[in-house]
Amino acid sequence: DLPPALTDLALARNRLTGPIPAGWCQAPAASALEVFDAEENELEGPLPPGLAGCPALLRLSLGRNRLHGELPPLFSPALEHLSAPFNRLTGPLPPGLGAPPGLALVDLQGNRLSGSLASFAERLEASQGQRRSLARYLNLGGNGLSGPLPPGLAAAGALAPGAWATTSPDHGLIGKTFNLSGNALSGPLPAWAVAAAVGAKDAAVGLAGNDWD
């Protein structure tokens, strides 16, 4: 069990093996965990729903492990950064990932995600409103996502005017990014995506390596 008062747990760049404990943050255990950083280990198994839903969790960094299985359906309402690139995560991007109102960074590059982005994009657009702050770093490159580019993704904060930068345990200083390269997305490129690709001055936009018409 996690100590109830623990807020930061930093375990990056070790040789930890095995699964993340499934009981973390599960009721009735209370948890104040805000940051969990275990990138660059050898962790296996799924991302536990309890950990993803820790009520105070702000940053979850699990890049470069051996995690597999589908992402949990719900995430902490406090979540700001989710980073789990270069694992073996599968299945669709859950709509619940677009729900946290302060979500700024999603990095799931280099996994095995599949399916449509439509439900996630709809939830992101509904959460975004007029604030244009969500998903200022959205990196889903190098997966197997398919279908057309949903209009809800136009609400991603990465495509909003103005520069933005933040620091992240596994990225250092990063700026706005909208990367869907290297998937199996298809259909026409909507006007907003073309405008973003050719006119973005404050964001890196990647749409290459898909099946656009």
N, CA and C atoms as a LAMMPS dump frame, in Angstrom:
ITEM: TIMESTEP
0
ITEM: NUMBER OF ATOMS
639
ITEM: BOX BOUNDS ff ff ff
-5.0000000000000000e+02 5.0000000000000000e+02
-5.0000000000000000e+02 5.0000000000000000e+02
-5.0000000000000000e+02 5.0000000000000000e+02
ITEM: ATOMS id mol type element x y z
1 1 1 N 0.839 -1.201 0
2 1 2 C 0 0 0
3 1 3 C 0.874 1.252 0
4 2 1 N 0.373 2.296 -0.638
5 2 2 C 1.064 3.583 -0.59
6 2 3 C 0.825 4.236 0.766
7 3 1 N 1.847 4.833 1.372
8 3 2 C 1.605 5.618 2.583
9 3 3 C 0.595 6.729 2.276
10 4 1 N -0.406 6.93 3.109
11 4 2 C -1.487 7.872 2.784
12 4 3 C -1.02 9.296 2.533
13 5 1 N 0.078 9.723 3.18
14 5 2 C 0.535 11.107 3.034
15 5 3 C 1.565 11.293 1.926
16 6 1 N 1.972 10.214 1.237
17 6 2 C 2.991 10.304 0.191
18 6 3 C 2.453 11.083 -1.004
19 7 1 N 3.188 12.11 -1.439
20 7 2 C 2.753 12.912 -2.579
21 7 3 C 3.593 12.686 -3.827
22 8 1 N 4.911 12.432 -3.682
23 8 2 C 5.796 12.241 -4.832
24 8 3 C 6.546 10.927 -4.689
25 9 1 N 6.497 10.12 -5.736
26 9 2 C 7.222 8.848 -5.745
27 9 3 C 8.044 8.791 -7.026
28 10 1 N 9.36 8.941 -6.909
29 10 2 C 10.263 9.018 -8.055
30 10 3 C 11.133 7.768 -8.102
31 11 1 N 10.922 6.937 -9.107
32 11 2 C 11.623 5.655 -9.23
33 11 3 C 12.234 5.483 -10.617
34 12 1 N 12.416 6.551 -11.345
35 12 2 C 12.862 6.464 -12.731
36 12 3 C 14.28 5.927 -12.841
37 13 1 N 14.542 5.286 -13.999
38 13 2 C 15.872 4.828 -14.404
39 13 3 C 16.505 3.909 -13.365
40 14 1 N 15.764 2.882 -13.009
41 14 2 C 16.279 1.79 -12.194
42 14 3 C 16.134 0.491 -12.987
43 15 1 N 16.038 -0.617 -12.266
44 15 2 C 15.829 -1.911 -12.925
45 15 3 C 14.628 -2.616 -12.301
46 16 1 N 13.618 -1.838 -12.009
47 16 2 C 12.42 -2.404 -11.389
48 16 3 C 11.681 -3.293 -12.386
49 17 1 N 11.209 -4.42 -11.913
50 17 2 C 10.505 -5.376 -12.764
51 17 3 C 9.129 -5.675 -12.171
52 18 1 N 8.348 -6.43 -12.927
53 18 2 C 7.045 -6.857 -12.461
54 18 3 C 5.978 -5.799 -12.665
55 19 1 N 4.78 -6.056 -12.152
56 19 2 C 3.661 -5.133 -12.367
57 19 3 C 3.619 -4.009 -11.342
58 20 1 N 2.916 -2.947 -11.692
59 20 2 C 2.574 -1.904 -10.732
60 20 3 C 1.466 -2.465 -9.835
61 21 1 N 1.569 -2.342 -8.529
62 21 2 C 0.557 -2.929 -7.653
63 21 3 C -0.861 -2.498 -8.014
64 22 1 N -1.725 -3.483 -8.194
65 22 2 C -3.089 -3.208 -8.652
66 22 3 C -3.922 -2.488 -7.614
67 23 1 N -3.556 -2.587 -6.335
68 23 2 C -4.377 -2.004 -5.287
69 23 3 C -4.114 -0.551 -4.983
70 24 1 N -3.119 0.052 -5.637
71 24 2 C -2.804 1.451 -5.336
72 24 3 C -4.01 2.354 -5.614
73 25 1 N -4.356 3.156 -4.632
74 25 2 C -5.429 4.149 -4.704
75 25 3 C -6.815 3.534 -4.816
76 26 1 N -6.927 2.234 -4.688
77 26 2 C -8.244 1.632 -4.704
78 26 3 C -8.921 1.856 -3.351
79 27 1 N -10.213 2.14 -3.371
80 27 2 C -10.964 2.292 -2.12
81 27 3 C -10.9 0.984 -1.328
82 28 1 N -10.831 1.062 0.006
83 28 2 C -10.99 2.261 0.827
84 28 3 C -9.67 2.965 1.149
85 29 1 N -8.562 2.561 0.511
86 29 2 C -7.268 3.165 0.83
87 29 3 C -7.23 4.618 0.354
88 30 1 N -6.881 5.524 1.23
89 30 2 C -6.735 6.926 0.868
90 30 3 C -5.339 7.16 0.302
91 31 1 N -5.196 8.109 -0.582
92 31 2 C -3.886 8.412 -1.15
93 31 3 C -3.809 9.881 -1.518
94 32 1 N -2.663 10.498 -1.193
95 32 2 C -2.396 11.895 -1.558
96 32 3 C -1.437 11.98 -2.733
97 33 1 N -1.185 10.861 -3.438
98 33 2 C -0.169 10.816 -4.487
99 33 3 C -0.468 11.833 -5.589
100 34 1 N 0.528 12.683 -5.881
101 34 2 C 0.411 13.69 -6.929
102 34 3 C 1.325 13.399 -8.114
103 35 1 N 2.487 12.808 -7.862
104 35 2 C 3.459 12.537 -8.925
105 35 3 C 3.974 11.12 -8.783
106 36 1 N 3.874 10.35 -9.866
107 36 2 C 4.473 9.019 -9.904
108 36 3 C 5.321 8.938 -11.163
109 37 1 N 6.622 8.811 -10.983
110 37 2 C 7.575 8.773 -12.09
111 37 3 C 8.364 7.472 -12.004
112 38 1 N 8.077 6.552 -12.92
113 38 2 C 8.795 5.273 -12.965
114 38 3 C 9.246 4.975 -14.385
115 39 1 N 9.603 6.006 -15.135
116 39 2 C 10.05 5.791 -16.513
117 39 3 C 11.385 5.06 -16.545
118 40 1 N 11.64 4.405 -17.666
119 40 2 C 12.895 3.696 -17.93
120 40 3 C 13.2 2.65 -16.867
121 41 1 N 12.234 1.766 -16.655
122 41 2 C 12.432 0.573 -15.849
123 41 3 C 12.063 -0.634 -16.708
124 42 1 N 11.672 -1.707 -16.095
125 42 2 C 11.257 -2.907 -16.823
126 42 3 C 9.906 -3.383 -16.288
127 43 1 N 9.051 -2.42 -15.982
128 43 2 C 7.739 -2.738 -15.439
129 43 3 C 6.867 -3.389 -16.511
130 44 1 N 6.075 -4.357 -16.094
131 44 2 C 5.211 -5.096 -17.019
132 44 3 C 3.773 -5.04 -16.539
133 45 1 N 2.889 -5.612 -17.342
134 45 2 C 1.483 -5.666 -16.97
135 45 3 C 0.74 -4.416 -17.367
136 46 1 N -0.53 -4.318 -16.979
137 46 2 C -1.346 -3.167 -17.369
138 46 3 C -1.119 -1.968 -16.462
139 47 1 N -1.63 -0.838 -16.895
140 47 2 C -1.684 0.357 -16.066
141 47 3 C -2.896 0.215 -15.153
142 48 1 N -2.713 0.072 -13.842
143 48 2 C -3.851 -0.194 -12.955
144 48 3 C -4.857 0.957 -12.946
145 49 1 N -6.146 0.641 -13.02
146 49 2 C -7.158 1.7 -12.952
147 49 3 C -7.071 2.527 -11.675
148 50 1 N -6.679 1.877 -10.557
149 50 2 C -6.576 2.622 -9.307
150 50 3 C -5.529 3.708 -9.374
151 51 1 N -4.368 3.386 -9.924
152 51 2 C -3.302 4.38 -10.04
153 51 3 C -3.718 5.504 -10.977
154 52 1 N -4.276 5.16 -12.135
155 52 2 C -4.698 6.181 -13.094
156 52 3 C -5.742 7.112 -12.501
157 53 1 N -6.557 6.587 -11.579
158 53 2 C -7.622 7.381 -11.01
159 53 3 C -7.326 7.983 -9.653
160 54 1 N -6.061 7.914 -9.189
161 54 2 C -5.718 8.533 -7.896
162 54 3 C -6.273 9.961 -7.857
163 55 1 N -7.051 10.322 -6.862
164 55 2 C -7.792 11.59 -6.914
165 55 3 C -6.926 12.833 -7.004
166 56 1 N -5.702 12.793 -6.454
167 56 2 C -4.843 13.981 -6.463
168 56 3 C -3.753 13.914 -7.531
169 57 1 N -3.742 12.868 -8.354
170 57 2 C -2.628 12.636 -9.276
171 57 3 C -2.544 13.72 -10.344
172 58 1 N -1.376 14.37 -10.421
173 58 2 C -1.119 15.418 -11.404
174 58 3 C -0.274 14.913 -12.568
175 59 1 N 0.77 14.135 -12.266
176 59 2 C 1.716 13.67 -13.285
177 59 3 C 1.943 12.173 -13.153
178 60 1 N 1.832 11.497 -14.275
179 60 2 C 2.062 10.061 -14.331
180 60 3 C 3.037 9.792 -15.462
181 61 1 N 4.261 9.367 -15.131
182 61 2 C 5.338 9.179 -16.112
183 61 3 C 5.787 7.733 -16.095
184 62 1 N 5.503 7.014 -17.179
185 62 2 C 5.786 5.576 -17.248
186 62 3 C 6.449 5.198 -18.568
187 63 1 N 7.101 6.139 -19.221
188 63 2 C 7.703 5.866 -20.519
189 63 3 C 8.813 4.832 -20.462
190 64 1 N 8.959 4.114 -21.563
191 64 2 C 10.048 3.157 -21.772
192 64 3 C 10.052 2.06 -20.705
193 65 1 N 8.905 1.416 -20.563
194 65 2 C 8.787 0.201 -19.777
195 65 3 C 8.254 -0.896 -20.689
196 66 1 N 7.572 -1.874 -20.127
197 66 2 C 7.004 -2.976 -20.909
198 66 3 C 5.53 -3.135 -20.584
199 67 1 N 4.879 -2.028 -20.295
200 67 2 C 3.467 -2.079 -19.954
201 67 3 C 2.644 -2.506 -21.167
202 68 1 N 1.601 -3.272 -20.911
203 68 2 C 0.755 -3.733 -22.014
204 68 3 C -0.7 -3.697 -21.576
205 69 1 N -1.579 -4.032 -22.5
206 69 2 C -3.005 -3.99 -22.22
207 69 3 C -3.6 -2.633 -22.54
208 70 1 N -4.914 -2.518 -22.353
209 70 2 C -5.625 -1.294 -22.682
210 70 3 C -5.501 -0.262 -21.566
211 71 1 N -5.642 0.985 -21.935
212 71 2 C -5.638 2.072 -20.955
213 71 3 C -6.916 2.02 -20.126
214 72 1 N -6.857 2.413 -18.863
215 72 2 C -8.067 2.449 -18.036
216 72 3 C -9.102 3.41 -18.609
217 73 1 N -10.384 3.179 -18.312
218 73 2 C -11.426 4.046 -18.875
219 73 3 C -11.481 5.425 -18.247
220 74 1 N -11.026 5.561 -16.989
221 74 2 C -11.128 6.832 -16.284
222 74 3 C -9.783 7.225 -15.704
223 75 1 N -9.546 8.528 -15.626
224 75 2 C -8.302 9.066 -15.085
225 75 3 C -8.616 10.113 -14.028
226 76 1 N -7.607 10.409 -13.219
227 76 2 C -7.769 11.376 -12.144
228 76 3 C -8.306 12.701 -12.671
229 77 1 N -9.284 13.304 -12.003
230 77 2 C -9.767 14.621 -12.44
231 77 3 C -8.717 15.713 -12.301
232 78 1 N -7.642 15.448 -11.536
233 78 2 C -6.573 16.433 -11.372
234 78 3 C -5.46 16.277 -12.403
235 79 1 N -5.525 15.251 -13.256
236 79 2 C -4.397 14.905 -14.128
237 79 3 C -4.023 16.046 -15.065
238 80 1 N -2.708 16.335 -15.119
239 80 2 C -2.171 17.337 -16.036
240 80 3 C -1.224 16.729 -17.062
241 81 1 N -0.431 15.735 -16.661
242 81 2 C 0.554 15.121 -17.555
243 81 3 C 0.409 13.608 -17.506
244 82 1 N 0.187 12.999 -18.665
245 82 2 C 0.243 11.546 -18.801
246 82 3 C 1.3 11.224 -19.837
247 83 1 N 2.355 10.554 -19.415
248 83 2 C 3.446 10.204 -20.314
249 83 3 C 3.756 8.719 -20.177
250 84 1 N 3.464 7.961 -21.234
251 84 2 C 3.763 6.525 -21.247
252 84 3 C 4.204 6.09 -22.631
253 85 1 N 5.176 6.814 -23.255
254 85 2 C 5.606 6.431 -24.592
255 85 3 C 6.459 5.17 -24.564
256 86 1 N 6.5 4.504 -25.71
257 86 2 C 7.374 3.358 -25.931
258 86 3 C 7.135 2.256 -24.907
259 87 1 N 5.871 1.867 -24.824
260 87 2 C 5.461 0.673 -24.107
261 87 3 C 4.765 -0.246 -25.108
262 88 1 N 3.855 -1.082 -24.642
263 88 2 C 3.13 -2.005 -25.524
264 88 3 C 1.63 -1.883 -25.29
265 89 1 N 1.188 -0.683 -25.001
266 89 2 C -0.218 -0.449 -24.72
267 89 3 C -1.057 -0.63 -25.984
268 90 1 N -2.226 -1.226 -25.825
269 90 2 C -3.076 -1.567 -26.963
270 90 3 C -4.47 -0.97 -26.79
271 91 1 N -5.298 -1.19 -27.801
272 91 2 C -6.683 -0.77 -27.735
273 91 3 C -6.869 0.698 -28.065
274 92 1 N -8.099 1.18 -27.913
275 92 2 C -8.396 2.57 -28.28
276 92 3 C -7.994 3.55 -27.193
277 93 1 N -8 4.806 -27.557
278 93 2 C -7.783 5.883 -26.601
279 93 3 C -9.112 6.118 -25.891
280 94 1 N -9.192 5.908 -24.577
281 94 2 C -10.487 6 -23.899
282 94 3 C -11.001 7.435 -23.849
283 95 1 N -12.312 7.634 -24.018
284 95 2 C -12.86 8.986 -23.912
285 95 3 C -12.554 9.644 -22.575
286 96 1 N -12.486 8.845 -21.498
287 96 2 C -12.226 9.4 -20.175
288 96 3 C -10.899 10.105 -20.046
289 97 1 N -9.952 9.813 -20.961
290 97 2 C -8.661 10.493 -20.907
291 97 3 C -8.808 11.961 -21.278
292 98 1 N -9.833 12.315 -22.016
293 98 2 C -10.043 13.708 -22.408
294 98 3 C -10.837 14.509 -21.405
295 99 1 N -11.185 13.899 -20.269
296 99 2 C -12.073 14.559 -19.315
297 99 3 C -11.396 15.487 -18.312
298 100 1 N -10.177 15.191 -17.799
299 100 2 C -9.591 16.07 -16.771
300 100 3 C -9.466 17.51 -17.276
301 101 1 N -9.983 18.478 -16.537
302 101 2 C -10.035 19.85 -17.046
303 101 3 C -8.688 20.539 -17.17
304 102 1 N -7.636 20.02 -16.505
305 102 2 C -6.325 20.644 -16.599
306 102 3 C -5.331 19.857 -17.43
307 103 1 N -5.795 18.866 -18.165
308 103 2 C -4.891 18.002 -18.93
309 103 3 C -4.133 18.804 -19.977
310 104 1 N -2.81 18.837 -19.859
311 104 2 C -1.992 19.617 -20.791
312 104 3 C -1.116 18.735 -21.665
313 105 1 N -0.678 17.583 -21.167
314 105 2 C 0.285 16.758 -21.894
315 105 3 C -0.184 15.313 -21.942
316 106 1 N -0.25 14.769 -23.161
317 106 2 C -0.52 13.353 -23.372
318 106 3 C 0.535 12.837 -24.34
319 107 1 N 1.398 11.958 -23.866
320 107 2 C 2.425 11.364 -24.714
321 107 3 C 2.288 9.849 -24.659
322 108 1 N 1.743 9.283 -25.735
323 108 2 C 1.587 7.834 -25.857
324 108 3 C 2.248 7.348 -27.144
325 109 1 N 3.263 8.046 -27.561
326 109 2 C 3.989 7.693 -28.778
327 109 3 C 4.579 6.294 -28.676
328 110 1 N 4.623 5.6 -29.818
329 110 2 C 5.347 4.339 -29.894
330 110 3 C 4.735 3.211 -29.095
331 111 1 N 3.41 3.157 -29.042
332 111 2 C 2.723 2.03 -28.443
333 111 3 C 2.032 1.228 -29.54
334 112 1 N 0.969 0.526 -29.191
335 112 2 C 0.234 -0.28 -30.165
336 112 3 C -1.248 0.063 -30.108
337 113 1 N -1.535 1.327 -29.887
338 113 2 C -2.913 1.779 -29.809
339 113 3 C -3.595 1.629 -31.168
340 114 1 N -4.897 1.391 -31.135
341 114 2 C -5.635 1.168 -32.372
342 114 3 C -7.031 1.778 -32.25
343 115 1 N -7.776 1.706 -33.336
344 115 2 C -9.142 2.195 -33.322
345 115 3 C -9.238 3.677 -33.62
346 116 1 N -10.47 4.175 -33.524
347 116 2 C -10.78 5.556 -33.887
348 116 3 C -10.449 6.52 -32.756
349 117 1 N -10.206 7.767 -33.128
350 117 2 C -9.995 8.846 -32.168
351 117 3 C -11.277 9.627 -31.885
352 118 1 N -12.394 9.208 -32.481
353 118 2 C -13.606 10.024 -32.438
354 118 3 C -14.117 10.26 -31.016
355 119 1 N -14.239 9.214 -30.213
356 119 2 C -14.811 9.374 -28.871
357 119 3 C -13.907 10.222 -27.979
358 120 1 N -12.599 9.984 -28.062
359 120 2 C -11.657 10.79 -27.288
360 120 3 C -11.746 12.251 -27.702
361 121 1 N -11.797 12.503 -29.019
362 121 2 C -11.839 13.874 -29.513
363 121 3 C -13.116 14.582 -29.084
364 122 1 N -14.242 13.874 -29.092
365 122 2 C -15.502 14.473 -28.656
366 122 3 C -15.428 14.886 -27.195
367 123 1 N -14.851 14.014 -26.367
368 123 2 C -14.754 14.333 -24.942
369 123 3 C -13.784 15.485 -24.706
370 124 1 N -12.69 15.508 -25.458
371 124 2 C -11.719 16.594 -25.338
372 124 3 C -12.365 17.919 -25.706
373 125 1 N -13.133 17.921 -26.791
374 125 2 C -13.791 19.153 -27.234
375 125 3 C -14.808 19.617 -26.201
376 126 1 N -15.553 18.676 -25.606
377 126 2 C -16.543 19.043 -24.604
378 126 3 C -15.887 19.606 -23.355
379 127 1 N -14.734 19.074 -22.984
380 127 2 C -14.026 19.557 -21.802
381 127 3 C -13.352 20.896 -22.056
382 128 1 N -12.97 21.112 -23.297
383 128 2 C -12.179 22.28 -23.645
384 128 3 C -12.972 23.574 -23.574
385 129 1 N -14.182 23.57 -24.124
386 129 2 C -14.939 24.806 -24.177
387 129 3 C -14.176 25.868 -24.951
388 130 1 N -14.093 27.038 -24.399
389 130 2 C -13.417 28.153 -25.055
390 130 3 C -12.044 28.442 -24.452
391 131 1 N -11.56 27.562 -23.572
392 131 2 C -10.341 27.887 -22.837
393 131 3 C -9.074 27.625 -23.642
394 132 1 N -9.142 26.714 -24.58
395 132 2 C -8.006 26.412 -25.454
396 132 3 C -6.74 26.107 -24.673
397 133 1 N -6.876 25.327 -23.615
398 133 2 C -5.701 25.013 -22.803
399 133 3 C -5.4 23.515 -22.757
400 134 1 N -6.371 22.676 -23.071
401 134 2 C -6.152 21.236 -22.985
402 134 3 C -5.266 20.734 -24.12
403 135 1 N -4.561 19.648 -23.836
404 135 2 C -3.77 18.945 -24.856
405 135 3 C -2.841 19.89 -25.62
406 136 1 N -2.046 20.643 -24.885
407 136 2 C -1.061 21.503 -25.544
408 136 3 C 0.136 20.686 -26.022
409 137 1 N 0.261 19.464 -25.513
410 137 2 C 1.246 18.522 -26.041
411 137 3 C 0.487 17.21 -26.239
412 138 1 N 0.19 16.881 -27.487
413 138 2 C -0.548 15.661 -27.814
414 138 3 C 0.301 14.863 -28.797
415 139 1 N 0.919 13.791 -28.311
416 139 2 C 1.81 12.986 -29.139
417 139 3 C 1.303 11.548 -29.158
418 140 1 N 0.679 11.181 -30.285
419 140 2 C 0.151 9.836 -30.477
420 140 3 C 0.822 9.154 -31.667
421 141 1 N 2.002 9.635 -32.038
422 141 2 C 2.687 9.092 -33.197
423 141 3 C 3.129 7.647 -33.008
424 142 1 N 3.254 6.935 -34.131
425 142 2 C 3.799 5.588 -34.102
426 142 3 C 2.906 4.572 -33.436
427 143 1 N 1.603 4.66 -33.666
428 143 2 C 0.655 3.67 -33.185
429 143 3 C -0.088 3.073 -34.38
430 144 1 N -1.252 2.501 -34.148
431 144 2 C -2.06 1.942 -35.225
432 144 3 C -3.44 2.553 -35.27
433 145 1 N -3.559 3.821 -34.89
434 145 2 C -4.853 4.495 -34.876
435 145 3 C -5.388 4.646 -36.297
436 146 1 N -6.705 4.509 -36.443
437 146 2 C -7.293 4.475 -37.78
438 146 3 C -8.527 5.357 -37.848
439 147 1 N -9.086 5.445 -39.05
440 147 2 C -10.275 6.247 -39.27
441 147 3 C -9.938 7.668 -39.647
442 148 1 N -10.971 8.489 -39.863
443 148 2 C -10.732 9.882 -40.251
444 148 3 C -10.266 10.723 -39.075
445 149 1 N -9.798 11.905 -39.38
446 149 2 C -9.358 12.853 -38.361
447 149 3 C -10.597 13.543 -37.793
448 150 1 N -10.958 13.275 -36.533
449 150 2 C -12.211 13.818 -36.004
450 150 3 C -12.132 15.321 -35.767
451 151 1 N -13.239 16.034 -36.004
452 151 2 C -13.211 17.501 -35.856
453 151 3 C -12.923 17.96 -34.437
454 152 1 N -13.226 17.121 -33.439
455 152 2 C -12.977 17.522 -32.059
456 152 3 C -11.525 17.788 -31.757
457 153 1 N -10.611 17.204 -32.525
458 153 2 C -9.186 17.426 -32.27
459 153 3 C -8.757 18.851 -32.61
460 154 1 N -9.586 19.552 -33.377
461 154 2 C -9.258 20.952 -33.666
462 154 3 C -9.263 21.795 -32.397
463 155 1 N -9.884 21.273 -31.323
464 155 2 C -9.929 22.003 -30.055
465 155 3 C -8.668 21.824 -29.227
466 156 1 N -7.745 20.968 -29.669
467 156 2 C -6.519 20.743 -28.898
468 156 3 C -5.763 22.048 -28.709
469 157 1 N -5.306 22.276 -27.494
470 157 2 C -4.59 23.507 -27.187
471 157 3 C -3.298 23.671 -27.96
472 158 1 N -2.744 22.57 -28.48
473 158 2 C -1.522 22.669 -29.28
474 158 3 C -1.724 23.509 -30.527
475 159 1 N -2.963 23.604 -31.005
476 159 2 C -3.252 24.348 -32.226
477 159 3 C -3.749 25.756 -31.938
478 160 1 N -3.804 26.136 -30.659
479 160 2 C -4.244 27.481 -30.295
480 160 3 C -3.106 28.483 -30.487
481 161 1 N -3.432 29.738 -30.708
482 161 2 C -2.378 30.749 -30.867
483 161 3 C -1.554 30.907 -29.584
484 162 1 N -0.326 31.35 -29.776
485 162 2 C 0.523 31.654 -28.628
486 162 3 C 1.422 30.508 -28.225
487 163 1 N 2.599 30.841 -27.772
488 163 2 C 3.568 29.831 -27.371
489 163 3 C 3.219 29.276 -26
490 164 1 N 3.743 28.106 -25.716
491 164 2 C 3.547 27.463 -24.418
492 164 3 C 4.718 26.526 -24.196
493 165 1 N 5.187 26.468 -22.974
494 165 2 C 6.257 25.533 -22.638
495 165 3 C 6.087 25.115 -21.19
496 166 1 N 6.507 23.904 -20.915
497 166 2 C 6.44 23.388 -19.556
498 166 3 C 7.611 22.446 -19.347
499 167 1 N 7.832 22.086 -18.126
500 167 2 C 8.849 21.082 -17.841
501 167 3 C 8.156 19.794 -17.43
502 168 1 N 8.791 18.69 -17.768
503 168 2 C 8.24 17.381 -17.452
504 168 3 C 9.391 16.475 -17.054
505 169 1 N 9.175 15.567 -16.1
506 169 2 C 10.276 14.712 -15.652
507 169 3 C 10.94 13.928 -16.775
508 170 1 N 10.151 13.503 -17.777
509 170 2 C 10.718 12.676 -18.831
510 170 3 C 10.858 13.413 -20.157
511 171 1 N 10.649 14.713 -20.187
512 171 2 C 10.792 15.474 -21.421
513 171 3 C 11.709 16.68 -21.275
514 172 1 N 11.973 17.14 -20.061
515 172 2 C 12.662 18.399 -19.89
516 172 3 C 11.735 19.538 -20.284
517 173 1 N 12.281 20.57 -20.924
518 173 2 C 11.478 21.703 -21.363
519 173 3 C 10.852 21.368 -22.712
520 174 1 N 9.529 21.464 -22.8
521 174 2 C 8.842 21.108 -24.042
522 174 3 C 7.89 22.211 -24.45
523 175 1 N 7.658 22.309 -25.736
524 175 2 C 6.707 23.265 -26.284
525 175 3 C 5.503 22.556 -26.869
526 176 1 N 4.643 23.323 -27.506
527 176 2 C 3.391 22.768 -28.031
528 176 3 C 3.666 21.768 -29.154
529 177 1 N 2.952 20.653 -29.109
530 177 2 C 3.146 19.57 -30.075
531 177 3 C 1.811 18.926 -30.396
532 178 1 N 1.592 18.658 -31.686
533 178 2 C 0.411 17.933 -32.161
534 178 3 C 0.917 16.895 -33.155
535 179 1 N 1.138 15.673 -32.7
536 179 2 C 1.785 14.659 -33.534
537 179 3 C 0.904 13.418 -33.669
538 180 1 N 0.452 13.17 -34.893
539 180 2 C -0.298 11.959 -35.219
540 180 3 C 0.404 11.155 -36.302
541 181 1 N 1.684 11.398 -36.487
542 181 2 C 2.432 10.728 -37.549
543 181 3 C 2.519 9.223 -37.302
544 182 1 N 2.665 8.471 -38.409
545 182 2 C 2.95 7.048 -38.301
546 182 3 C 1.812 6.224 -37.741
547 183 1 N 0.583 6.547 -38.131
548 183 2 C -0.579 5.745 -37.774
549 183 3 C -1.222 5.214 -39.049
550 184 1 N -2.487 4.855 -38.975
551 184 2 C -3.222 4.39 -40.154
552 184 3 C -4.456 5.246 -40.371
553 185 1 N -4.358 6.519 -40.018
554 185 2 C -5.462 7.448 -40.207
555 185 3 C -5.711 7.663 -41.702
556 186 1 N -6.97 7.893 -42.06
557 186 2 C -7.318 7.944 -43.483
558 186 3 C -8.365 9.015 -43.738
559 187 1 N -8.76 9.124 -45.008
560 187 2 C -9.75 10.118 -45.397
561 187 3 C -9.107 11.434 -45.753
562 188 1 N -9.917 12.442 -46.019
563 188 2 C -9.369 13.754 -46.382
564 188 3 C -8.824 14.478 -45.162
565 189 1 N -7.859 15.327 -45.425
566 189 2 C -7.359 16.208 -44.372
567 189 3 C -8.29 17.412 -44.282
568 190 1 N -8.961 17.622 -43.134
569 190 2 C -9.852 18.783 -43.023
570 190 3 C -9.068 20.092 -43.065
571 191 1 N -9.788 21.163 -43.357
572 191 2 C -9.137 22.462 -43.538
573 191 3 C -8.356 22.882 -42.307
574 192 1 N -8.883 22.601 -41.11
575 192 2 C -8.185 23.037 -39.901
576 192 3 C -6.849 22.331 -39.744
577 193 1 N -6.778 21.055 -40.192
578 193 2 C -5.524 20.314 -40.086
579 193 3 C -4.499 20.833 -41.081
580 194 1 N -4.953 21.162 -42.283
581 194 2 C -4.042 21.723 -43.284
582 194 3 C -3.493 23.059 -42.802
583 195 1 N -4.382 23.893 -42.255
584 195 2 C -3.947 25.197 -41.751
585 195 3 C -2.948 25.035 -40.617
586 196 1 N -3.187 24.047 -39.748
587 196 2 C -2.259 23.812 -38.641
588 196 3 C -0.907 23.35 -39.15
589 197 1 N -0.915 22.475 -40.157
590 197 2 C 0.332 21.905 -40.656
591 197 3 C 1.207 22.938 -41.345
592 198 1 N 0.574 23.879 -42.058
593 198 2 C 1.38 24.84 -42.826
594 198 3 C 1.554 26.175 -42.119
595 199 1 N 0.699 26.458 -41.12
596 199 2 C 0.726 27.779 -40.535
597 199 3 C 1.111 27.856 -39.079
598 200 1 N 1.349 26.714 -38.451
599 200 2 C 1.669 26.745 -37.021
600 200 3 C 3.054 27.334 -36.808
601 201 1 N 3.122 28.401 -36.034
602 201 2 C 4.403 29.037 -35.733
603 201 3 C 4.892 28.707 -34.325
604 202 1 N 3.984 28.279 -33.491
605 202 2 C 4.341 28.037 -32.095
606 202 3 C 4.224 26.569 -31.71
607 203 1 N 3.926 25.694 -32.676
608 203 2 C 3.736 24.282 -32.366
609 203 3 C 4.378 23.412 -33.431
610 204 1 N 4.837 22.239 -33.012
611 204 2 C 5.298 21.228 -33.95
612 204 3 C 4.089 20.36 -34.316
613 205 1 N 3.785 20.283 -35.622
614 205 2 C 2.621 19.544 -36.099
615 205 3 C 3.103 18.428 -37.009
616 206 1 N 2.73 17.172 -36.692
617 206 2 C 3.143 16.02 -37.484
618 206 3 C 1.95 15.208 -37.945
619 207 1 N 1.774 15.091 -39.271
620 207 2 C 0.673 14.312 -39.834
621 207 3 C 1.169 13.302 -40.871
622 208 1 N 2.47 13.147 -40.985
623 208 2 C 3.04 12.271 -42.016
624 208 3 C 2.83 10.81 -41.693
625 209 1 N 2.981 9.957 -42.72
626 209 2 C 2.971 8.524 -42.518
627 209 3 C 1.617 7.957 -42.184
628 210 1 N 0.549 8.536 -42.75
629 210 2 C -0.794 8.004 -42.634
630 210 3 C -1.319 7.66 -44.014
631 211 1 N -2.626 7.457 -44.142
632 211 2 C -3.222 7.077 -45.436
633 211 3 C -4.197 8.136 -45.917
634 212 1 N -3.796 9.396 -45.822
635 212 2 C -4.699 10.475 -46.251
636 212 3 C -5.021 10.379 -47.721
637 213 1 N -6.246 10.786 -48.053
638 213 2 C -6.631 10.857 -49.474
639 213 3 C -5.855 11.961 -50.16
